[in-house]
Amino acid sequence: MSPARDTSPPDILAPDTSPPEAAPADTGSEFTPLLRDVKGQRLLERRTGWYARTIATNALGLVAVGTGMAFLGGSWWVLALAPVLAVLCARTAFIGHDAGHAQISGDRAVNRRIGLVHGNLLLGMSYAWWNDKHNRHHANPNHIDKDPDVAADVLVFTSEQAAVRAGFRGWLTRRQAWLFFPLTLLEGVALKVHGFRYLRRQSGRERLVEGTLLTAHVAGYATLLLTTMPLAHAVVFAAVHQALFGLHLGMAFAPNHKGMDMPDPDGEKWGHLRRQVLTSRNVRGGIVTDWFLGGLNYQIEHHLFPSMPRPHLRLARGAVMARCRELGLPYAETGLVDSYRQALRHMHEVGEPLRADI
């Protein structure tokens, strides 16, 4: 069935400037009744206290790990702290993500400061680079011409992208489903590389601020390692920490859109509700899954209401499901393991034509 045309406005992204009610103010669209329902439940109101506790707890955790590194640095037992630090860095990334979506504060400057601290200073990841890339993804998820997350790079997501791959890239594409999770082990380092490369695109003041914080991260991270443990321990610790951090992020974001509908660039345009629901997948699993995936396993709700505080996403699920039932729209939700299976199956099928040519 071809989706009916929705007259809602094209995007609802204003991650740094939008007030919590700044979902689309469209009238007469499929999205309007859902927006009215969510506003009535006050789910777009910010959770300042929750975020204050979350940021403080995460900061204390980072300090505790740093202290533990100082006490255990002379022993190989210090490596036991690397996975803990990887998890805390993923929590740090989730906080930076929420700041970018204006979930934490109504003040753009406050959100930016939180994002710069948690992105540039603590992770070595450019907050501006991430915001630019992530906003374009939210505006047109899974759109082959507009979503940078499905642009042909190391991985490809359509048969058209795969058809032109040759040489080493073709080898990667044939095996990309098997290589996906191993490749995420490099994501922590890749984020830092992207951050420094993005500095060239920034204006003088922004470049100074972001560059200074990125440099401070690298210097601080190296100093922490080299002053708390021998060089051999430091090298292994950094490798394990960065690999597990990248893997954690990959496991958190892989289930969200891979294998879901991809809008036809030449076809009928979808309105906001259909564009976000049909391209997103939720992952159910209870409190452990919610914690591990940072609450972003409610990806449909997050894409419909990007400025909604993360702890409210699960509360909006019922209203979104009910609205989808009214409209006859599929609401994709599955378990954690099956979400990975679906994503990897899609990447495997994309590489099939290249395997057939061998």
HELIX and SHEET records of a PDB file:
HELIX    1   1 THR A   32  GLY A   40  1                                   9    
HELIX    2   2 THR A   48  LEU A   72  1                                  25    
HELIX    3   3 TRP A   76  ALA A   80  5                                   5    
HELIX    4   4 LEU A   81  GLY A  100  1                                  20    
HELIX    5   5 ARG A  108  GLY A  115  1                                   8    
HELIX    6   6 LEU A  116  LEU A  121  3                                   6    
HELIX    7   7 LEU A  122  LEU A  123  1                                   2    
HELIX    8   8 TYR A  127  ALA A  139  1                                  13    
HELIX    9   9 PRO A  148  VAL A  150  5                                   3    
HELIX   10  10 SER A  159  ALA A  163  1                                   5    
HELIX   11  11 GLY A  167  ARG A  174  1                                   8    
HELIX   12  12 GLN A  176  THR A  184  1                                   9    
HELIX   13  13 GLU A  187  TYR A  198  1                                  12    
HELIX   14  14 LEU A  199  ARG A  201  5                                   3    
HELIX   15  15 GLY A  204  THR A  228  1                                  25    
HELIX   16  16 LEU A  231  PHE A  253  1                                  23    
HELIX   17  17 HIS A  272  VAL A  277  1                                   6    
HELIX   18  18 ILE A  287  PHE A  292  1                                   6    
HELIX   19  19 GLN A  299  LEU A  304  1                                   6    
HELIX   20  20 ARG A  310  HIS A  312  5                                   3    
HELIX   21  21 LEU A  313  LEU A  327  1                                  15    
HELIX   22  22 LEU A  336  VAL A  350  1                                  15    
HELIX   23  23 GLU A  352  ALA A  356  1                                   5    
SHEET    1   A 2 ASN A 282  ARG A 284  0                                        
SHEET    2   A 2 GLU A 333  GLY A 335  1                                        
END                                                                             
